[in-house]
């Protein structure tokens, strides 16, 4: 099939992913057809298969891209004290996810639509990120700085709490993102001390 006039793979490919991200976040993976994605991009439905083998691959690529970007951006300096490291994790998590609300929504809400093999791959990436926070908590417990009975449960609770900011925070609201981050840091700190 001939490429649509004016389309270029280095331009259209990212546009396909951006359109799918928006549509999956707005309507849900199951409700979005390849035709709807094509219409959003302005190409014929068949042209999408030049950029992705199928809708499942597109969903997986979006989730994997989000997780690999998250892992690449997250940094933990083990030379710092556990409380400083935990503070840095809280600030990073909120800021990183705030800038990627649609990707975060898909990464959490569309897991159920992945094939078992794709789910296992995304779950492994998520576990790698969770392990970073759990290492901070374990180090804090070992140093006597934190009082946490179960670091795995605390890890999951903290991540869920921080990710929840995306569900309600809006720029221009009563508090700035910086103020919200400060309050969340205070809640996390109190939960582990």
N, C-alpha and C positions, 0 to 999 in steps of 0.2 A: 504494500500500500504506500502510496506517495505521501510524503510529509506535507502537512498543511502549509501553504505559502506563508512565509514570514516566520515560521517556527524554527527554533534552533534547540538542539538537545540540551545545551548548557543553560538555556533560559527556560525551556518548557518543562524539563525534568523537575527543577526546583518549584516551578509553579504548580505542577501536579501534586507534589508533596504538601505545599502550602495550602492548596485548595482542599485536599483530603483532610489535613489537620483541622482546618476551620469547620468543614462539614461534619466530620466525625465528632468534634467537640460540641457542635450545635445540635445535631440531630441523632447522634449515636451511630456507631459502626453499622449495625444491622439495618438501619433505615436508609443508609446512603448507598446509592448504586454507582457503578462505574460511569453510567451515563450522566449522573448528576455531577460527578467530579469533572468529566469531560466538558460539560456545559459551563461549569464554573471557570475552567481554564480557557475555554473557547476553541476546543479541538473536537474532532470526531471521536466517538467512544472507542473505536478500534485503534486510534492513535495512542491511547493510553498504554497499550501493550508494548509500545516501543520503550516505555519507561518503567514498567513493572509487570511481572508475570501475571499477577492477579491482585484482588483486593486484600487478601490475607497477607500477602507479601508486603503490600503497601502499609498496612497497619503495623506489621512487625518492624519494618524499616523505620517508621516514625517512632515507635517505642524504643527500639534499639538505639537510634540516633539520639534520642533524649537521654537515655541512660549513659551512653558513652560520653556524651557532652558533659553530663553531670559528674561522672567519675573523673574526667580529665580536668574539670575546673575545681574540684574539691581538693583542698590541701590540708594536711594536718602536720604540724610541726611538733614531733614528739619531744623536742627539747624544751618546749614550753610547759608550764604547769597545767594540770588537768582542768582547772577552772577556766583558764584562759583559752585552752583548746576547745572546751565545751562552748564558751561564749562565741568563739570564732565559728564553730559549726552552726550554732543557732542563727547567727547573722547571715552566714553564707546561704544556708538552706532557704531562709525566708526571701532573701534578695534574688537568688537564682531562680527560684520557682515563681516569684511574682512576675518576673519578666517573661515567663513562658506558661501562662495560665492554661492555654489550650493543650499544650503538650502534657502538662501535669494531669489535667482532667483525663485525657486519653490513657496516660500511663497507669492510672489507678482504676478508672471505670471500665476500660475495655479489655482488661486482662482475661475476662471470661470468654472473649471472642477469639482468643489465640488458639491455634492448634496445640496439642500437648507438647510437641517438640519446641515450638516457638515460645510457649509459656515457660518451659524449663530454661530456655536461654535468657529470657527476660528476668525470670526469678533469680537466676544466678547473678545477674548484674545488680539487681536490687539488693541481694544478700551482701554483695561486695560493698555497696554503699552503707548498708546497715552495720556491717562489721566494723567500718571505720568509726562510727559513733560508739559502738559497743566497746571498742578498744579504749576510747577515751574514758568511758564510764568505768571499765575494769581498772584502768590505771589510777583513776581517782579513788576507787575503793581501796586498792592496794596501798596508795599513799596515805590513806586515812582522811582524804578530803571529802569523799562522798560516802553516803550511807544508803546504799541501794541493795535491796534483798536479792533481786534477780535482774542482772544487767540486760538480758535479752528482752524481757518484758518492758523494762524502762526504755530501752532503745526504740522499740516499736511504738510505745506510747508517746515518746517525744517526737518522733518523726510524724506520727499521725496528727499530733497537736500542731506542729509547725506547718505541715502541709495544708491544714485546715484554714490557714490565713487566706489562701487563695479563694476560698468559697465565699468570703464575706468582705474582704478588704477592697476598697475602691480608692484610687487616687482622687484627691480633692475632698475626701471625707473629713470627719471630725478630727482624726489623728493622721499624722504623716506615717509613712512606712517606717521611718526611723523611730518614731515614738512607739509604734506597735511592736517593733522588734525589741525595743528596750523593755516593754512590759512582758513580752513573751520570754525574754532572757531571764527576767526576774522570776517568772513562774517556773521555768525549767530549773533554775538555780535552787529555788526553794524545794523543788521536788526531789533533788538528789542530795541535799545537805542534811 
